[in-house]
Amino acid sequence: MDAIFLQVLNGLDKGGAYALIALGLTLVFGTLGVVNFAHGALFMLGAFCAVSVQSILTISQKVRDESITFFEAYKEIPYLEIWWGETGSIIIDYAVPISIVVAIPVMLLIGLAMERGLIRHFYKRTHAEQILVTFGLAIVVQEIIKANFGANPIPVPAPDIVSGSANIGTWLGMSDTIVYPWWRLIYFVFSLTVIAAVFAFLQLTTFGMVVRAGMRNREMVGLLGIDIQRKFTIVFGLGAVVAGVAGAMYTPMLPPDYHMGMDFLVLSFVVVVVGGMGSLGGAVAAGFLLGLLQSFAAMNEIKSLIPGIDQIIIYLVAVIIILVRPRGLFGREGVMED
Amino acid sequence: MSKIITSKWSRRGVLKAGAVTGAAISAPMFFTRNAFAAEFLNDPGSAANVTFGFNVPQTGAYADEGGDELRAYQLAVKHINGEGDGGMMNTMKPISLSGSGVLGKKVTYVTGDTQTKSDAARASAKRMIEKDGVTMVTGGSSSGVAIAVQSLCQEAGVIFMAGLTHSNDTTGKDKRRNGFRHFFNAYMSGAALGPVLEKNYGNERNAYHLTADYTWGWTQEASMIASTENIGWKTAATVKTPVGAGDFSQFITPVLNSGADTLILNHYGKDMINSLTQAVQFGLRDKQVNGKDFTIVVPLYSRLMAQGAGDNVKGIFGSTNWHWSLPDAGSQAFVKSFGAEYGFPPSQAAHTCYVQALLYADACERAGTFMPSEVIKQLEGYKFDGMGNGPTEYRAEDHQCFKDVLVVKGKENPSSQFDVLEVVEVTPRAQVEYKPDHEMFAGGDLGPANNGV
């Protein structure tokens, strides 16, 4: 029972990440009709916002390291610590939360620039051409990151106060062996909050209503005198922000490197296909579903029955969905079915 | 009627031929040094330079090690060519190199990115052999890559001096005549760690293995199981994880309720950093199971990994091929030279690659040629010292170096950013040595040397 509860927690925390990434991807497809293979790069750029913030906060003075006698070695002391002592250390410790605030405007600007500068020229092209150009863009972005930050993963720790694990078992009156890392719990709550905010924005605001109407029938909205294209551009920026903050928040769990976008791109496409291309609810549901399935498939009892199932489970589900219900679990009728 | 038998050989002709043959046989080696010309692949002939191929991971899970390997190779080339302070060339015994290149030729090099992938590594090595004309390929930080490139070099007919490869298979079932490994192996790690684990954790432990799913992980796991079961430990479960998995949480959560009180992480590089960090985040080191403090063991350590994992390594045991804090003259000479060049101490990956480059160059100098079959003869059974590991031997039967092994522990109170591991025991060679036909190494055959023509 304890093992199952732990796998549920693990599945929910994974699912939160999958849902967040897939949400922006399906939002862009649903509004602009663009298959954006550069979406993983946006996730990676968000993560590198956190790396950049950490780098800026830890700009250091080099001081000779007297403990090394074989050669002249230097240790680095951040200026923030030199100037402000303990306060400086606390600011550095909170690099990831600070980076979330920084990532929102940065990713919005990157998203808008990407849409205005490149993507809009491909609205009327085929999906194959859109895939080629956005995939090419993703490669360019990741090579720029590699050139500037190197090829190795860069650790970005969570604030010290949440770097340990929470004793959930004791809270719930269950076994005290049930513990779970604080930051993963925070990520789960964060993903639910962002998903709720996006849905609230689309459901409860006039802007959101127009966007939803445009997703249904863009010509009709245009005939009503609304510049739907302009609104869709903002939606692209919103998708970039969602991917970016998801990436920035992910850094304490997985030190980012230039390739992480590609790793998540494949996963997020599987989530979108399973949920239904263009379906926001589908992306969220499929994200959590696949996260849970992947987590349970990693249990030793399951793997002893079907060896290797943890590595293929989400792709297996995607194949079954494409064969049985090509429009996905929550996809609109006709999408991907012609 | 009698028949007069005549011969085309005159007495004078026989005397002339005999004199020439005798002179040829008794001629000193310097007359015959170039006799090997054009008898082997990528013979540099009368060219002023000879080219080495440094094939290292510059991207992928082991890119940290690859970067350090390349730095070490560049330093080795400098020293072989007589630049810099000479590093270990001042301490290596015996040595034939004089700091003027190899056989009078200046050493140049080409580099490649293995990407920590066997196919990419083979493609890179192939380019080096076919286009750049290298006489030797070296480097790598993955046993999967090492075995693939070693096999390619054997087929092509050049020497392969393995970099960081720790699988038993590299000099076991996949050994090749043209390939040599200076680095220690998984069996040696298990043999060195067993007594230390017994001394520190007793005989009643239940170990859970998370293992990188490729040749190194498999042999590391088998070696650790043999070693820990030999001291009375039980094995709770063995779980394979994909290389570069990134998020290991789904593999770590089952450990929490498995009844295991020890987690053995058969991971390396980025994978080890991630799995250890996440295991600590999941509170494993704060747990008590079976009345004992939960403990983690990392059989193969490196200073680079330990730095990446930060405070999480404190108190965790592992083994390593070499450590920069060793006090012997060879280690100090190398650390001083490397530190002056790059501003930080070398890793074990850098050390083994530097030593391999020097050993190959010295073997060529002794052989008087770059011809693989002659270089192999020089390296097989070669005994040397002054390279940081004490007296060392390249065993002729399997091309594995035998030397002392270091058992290390994450340091509780590091004095600098590099001072993250402390050596707790130098395990003598005799304790980690095994017979060439040991079951963990059986099934392979060195085969004949290949000169590529």
Interface residues (C-beta under 8 A of the other chain):
Chain A: D2 A3 L6 Q7 L9 N10 D13 K14 D65 S67 I68 F70 F71 E72 A73 Y74 K75 K146 A151 N152 P153 P155 P157 S163 G164 S165 S175 T177 I178 V179 Y180 P181 W183 R184 M253 L254 P255 H259 M260 D263 Q294 S295 A298 M299 N300 K303 D310 Q311
Chain B: Q58 T59 G60 A63 D64 G67 A237 V239 P242 G246 D247 S249 Q250 F251 T253 P254 L256 N257 S258 K270 I273 N274 T277 Q278 Q281 F282 G283 D286 K287 G308 G310 W324 Q332 V335 K336 F338 G339 A340 G343 F344 P345 S415 S416 Q417 F418 D419
